[in-house]
Amino acid sequence: MTCFRNFIEILLHLTDQLRKIQIVNDTNKDFVVEALRSIAEILTYGDHHDPSFFEFFLEKQVMGEFVRILRVSKTVTVSVQSLQTMGIMIQNLKSEQAIYYLFSNEYVNYLLSSPLDMA
């Protein structure tokens, strides 16, 4: 159970750090990319082992935070990672509640319809 608690603490830390970011630029893009990747990995693990992970994800409105990060991102790297993170979660989350949540709140539509500046 300690392992799960550590993962929840990491998830809390990462989401708190993302919330502090006002704009994503070359200075913080590596942290943001790693945070998005780690959150997807932890949620996928948690979805398979402990429902409290996804409850945390819902409670903290992490998908809304992903969308906000995409809106304030000035880098292609973070935009691509946002799409990869969503793809990883869609492909690997197994609980019906998780899948329903991902598709029911327009988050996927926003992520897919966001213009990517590849310049």
Secondary structure as UniProt FT lines:
FT   HELIX           2..20
FT   TURN            26..28
FT   HELIX           29..49
FT   HELIX           52..59
FT   TURN            60..61
FT   HELIX           62..72
FT   HELIX           76..92
FT   HELIX           96..104
FT   HELIX           107..113
//
